[in-house]
Amino acid sequence: MAENDKIIKQDNFNVYENKFPLENYRLILRKWTNKDVDDLYEFMKQSEVMNAVGAQPLEYIEEARNRLRIIQNCYDTMYKYELAIFCKKDRKAIGTIVIKLKNISYNIVEIGYLLNKNYWNQGIMTESMLMVIDYIRSISKSVKIVCECNVNNLASKKVIEKCQMTFREFVQRDKDTFAVYEL
């Protein structure tokens, strides 16, 4: 086994940077860098994007810098990894996708995402999700993958269903209801 190969202890899923970036013909899923702060701010200030996940849009670039520091600090953990969705054509980060170990005892990984509204309805999020699902499955066939979306977010529901995930349950958080899907 090569030094940078994934090692799974007791069949638990851990996220390491050595398998990244992931790439296809139009996207690169890679670590966020300090140079990406303007791109991160661009989509995290979009109310349509942030409202879809029950969060407030950013108001200031400094908030994006703080968010980027939080993202980068997680690269040192085995439990959460956030990737920039980089568009090769436009040479910019257009979204983010998170892989998080949700429950180590039950071997559950959660995927979450945000995408710049200017790139909606182009199949980009479905491609990104499928790349991440393939990555997870290359590490462990037995891990359960979950994803959730606000019940009013029909576009995310379509993305999740295109990735062959099936509905599991509804969960209530504050005043919002989320649908949980699994694979």
C-alpha positions as CSV (number, residue, x, y, z in Angstrom):
1,M,0.0,0.0,0.0
2,A,1.4,3.4,-1.0
3,E,2.1,5.9,1.8
4,N,-0.7,8.2,0.7
5,D,-3.3,5.5,0.4
6,K,-6.4,5.5,2.6
7,I,-6.3,3.3,5.6
8,I,-9.6,2.4,7.2
9,K,-9.4,1.3,10.8
10,Q,-12.2,-0.9,12.1
11,D,-14.1,0.0,8.9
12,N,-14.6,3.6,10.0
13,F,-14.5,6.3,7.4
14,N,-12.0,9.1,7.7
15,V,-11.4,11.9,5.3
16,Y,-7.8,12.5,4.3
17,E,-6.5,15.1,1.9
18,N,-4.3,12.6,0.0
19,K,-7.1,11.5,-2.4
20,F,-7.8,15.0,-3.5
21,P,-8.2,16.7,-5.9
22,L,-11.0,14.9,-7.7
23,E,-11.4,15.9,-11.3
24,N,-13.6,15.4,-14.4
25,Y,-13.7,17.1,-17.8
26,R,-15.2,20.4,-16.4
27,L,-14.7,20.4,-12.6
28,I,-12.0,20.0,-10.0
29,L,-13.0,19.3,-6.4
30,R,-10.0,20.5,-4.4
31,K,-8.9,22.1,-1.1
32,W,-9.9,25.8,-0.6
33,T,-7.0,28.2,-0.8
34,N,-6.7,31.8,0.4
35,K,-6.9,32.9,-3.3
36,D,-10.5,31.6,-3.4
37,V,-11.9,34.1,-0.8
38,D,-13.6,36.3,-3.4
39,D,-15.2,33.3,-5.1
40,L,-16.4,32.0,-1.7
41,Y,-17.8,35.5,-0.9
42,E,-19.5,35.7,-4.3
43,F,-21.9,32.8,-3.7
44,M,-22.1,33.0,0.1
45,K,-23.6,36.5,-0.2
46,Q,-26.3,35.3,-2.5
47,S,-29.6,35.1,-0.5
48,E,-31.0,32.4,-2.8
49,V,-28.1,30.1,-2.1
50,M,-27.9,30.7,1.7
51,N,-31.6,30.7,2.3
52,A,-31.9,27.3,0.6
53,V,-29.8,25.9,3.5
54,G,-31.4,28.0,6.3
55,A,-28.4,30.3,6.7
56,Q,-28.0,34.0,6.4
57,P,-26.1,35.4,3.4
58,L,-22.7,37.0,4.2
59,E,-22.6,40.8,4.2
60,Y,-18.8,41.4,4.3
61,I,-15.7,39.9,2.7
62,E,-14.3,39.5,6.2
63,E,-17.0,37.0,6.9
64,A,-15.8,35.0,3.9
65,R,-12.2,35.2,5.2
66,N,-13.3,33.9,8.6
67,R,-15.3,31.1,6.9
68,L,-12.3,30.2,4.8
69,R,-10.1,29.9,7.9
70,I,-12.7,27.6,9.5
71,I,-12.8,25.4,6.3
72,Q,-9.0,25.2,6.2
73,N,-8.7,24.3,9.9
74,C,-10.9,21.3,9.2
75,Y,-8.3,19.9,6.8
76,D,-6.3,18.7,9.9
77,T,-9.2,16.6,11.1
78,M,-10.3,13.1,10.0
79,Y,-14.0,14.0,10.4
80,K,-14.8,16.8,8.0
81,Y,-13.5,17.9,4.7
82,E,-14.8,20.8,2.6
83,L,-13.9,21.0,-1.1
84,A,-14.0,23.9,-3.5
85,I,-16.0,23.1,-6.7
86,F,-13.7,24.7,-9.3
87,C,-15.0,25.4,-12.8
88,K,-12.2,24.8,-15.3
89,K,-13.9,26.9,-18.0
90,D,-14.3,30.0,-15.8
91,R,-11.2,29.3,-13.6
92,K,-13.0,30.0,-10.4
93,A,-14.5,28.3,-7.3
94,I,-18.2,28.2,-7.9
95,G,-19.4,26.2,-4.9
96,T,-18.5,24.0,-2.0
97,I,-19.1,20.4,-1.1
98,V,-18.6,19.0,2.4
99,I,-17.9,15.4,3.4
100,K,-18.4,14.9,7.1
101,L,-18.3,11.8,9.4
102,K,-21.7,12.1,11.0
103,N,-21.7,9.1,13.3
104,I,-18.5,7.0,13.8
105,S,-20.4,4.2,15.6
106,Y,-22.8,3.7,12.8
107,N,-20.3,4.5,10.0
108,I,-22.4,7.3,8.5
109,V,-21.0,10.1,6.2
110,E,-23.0,13.2,5.4
111,I,-22.6,15.2,2.2
112,G,-23.6,18.9,2.1
113,Y,-23.2,21.5,-0.6
114,L,-23.7,25.1,-1.9
115,L,-23.5,26.3,-5.5
116,N,-23.3,29.8,-6.9
117,K,-26.7,30.6,-8.3
118,N,-25.1,31.6,-11.7
119,Y,-24.3,27.9,-12.1
120,W,-27.6,26.3,-11.2
121,N,-29.4,24.0,-13.7
122,Q,-26.2,22.9,-15.5
123,G,-25.8,19.5,-13.8
124,I,-22.7,20.7,-11.9
125,M,-24.0,19.8,-8.4
126,T,-25.1,16.3,-9.6
127,E,-21.6,15.8,-11.1
128,S,-19.9,17.0,-7.9
129,M,-22.1,14.8,-5.7
130,L,-21.4,11.7,-7.9
131,M,-17.7,12.4,-7.8
132,V,-17.8,12.5,-4.0
133,I,-20.0,9.4,-3.8
134,D,-17.6,7.5,-6.0
135,Y,-14.7,8.7,-3.8
136,I,-16.4,7.6,-0.6
137,R,-17.3,4.2,-2.1
138,S,-13.7,3.7,-3.2
139,I,-12.7,4.0,0.5
140,S,-15.5,1.9,2.0
141,K,-18.4,0.0,0.5
142,S,-20.1,-0.3,3.8
143,V,-20.4,3.3,4.8
144,K,-23.9,4.8,4.7
145,I,-24.1,8.2,2.9
146,V,-26.7,10.7,3.9
147,C,-27.7,14.1,2.6
148,E,-30.5,16.4,3.5
149,C,-32.3,19.4,2.1
150,N,-35.0,21.8,3.1
151,V,-38.3,20.4,2.0
152,N,-38.9,23.6,0.0
153,N,-35.7,23.2,-1.9
154,L,-36.9,21.2,-4.9
155,A,-33.7,21.7,-6.9
156,S,-31.6,20.1,-4.2
157,K,-34.2,17.3,-3.9
158,K,-33.7,16.6,-7.6
159,V,-29.9,16.6,-7.3
160,I,-30.1,14.1,-4.4
161,E,-32.5,11.8,-6.2
162,K,-30.4,11.9,-9.4
163,C,-27.6,10.5,-7.2
164,Q,-29.9,7.5,-6.4
165,M,-30.4,8.5,-2.8
166,T,-33.7,7.4,-1.2
167,F,-35.8,9.3,1.2
168,R,-35.4,8.2,4.9
169,E,-37.1,10.7,7.1
170,F,-38.1,14.3,7.9
171,V,-36.3,16.2,10.6
172,Q,-37.4,19.5,12.2
173,R,-34.8,22.2,13.0
174,D,-36.2,25.4,14.4
175,K,-39.0,26.4,12.0
176,D,-37.6,24.5,9.0
177,T,-38.3,20.9,7.9
178,F,-35.6,18.9,6.2
179,A,-35.8,15.7,4.2
180,V,-33.0,13.2,4.9
181,Y,-31.9,10.9,2.1
182,E,-29.5,8.0,2.2
183,L,-27.5,5.7,-0.1
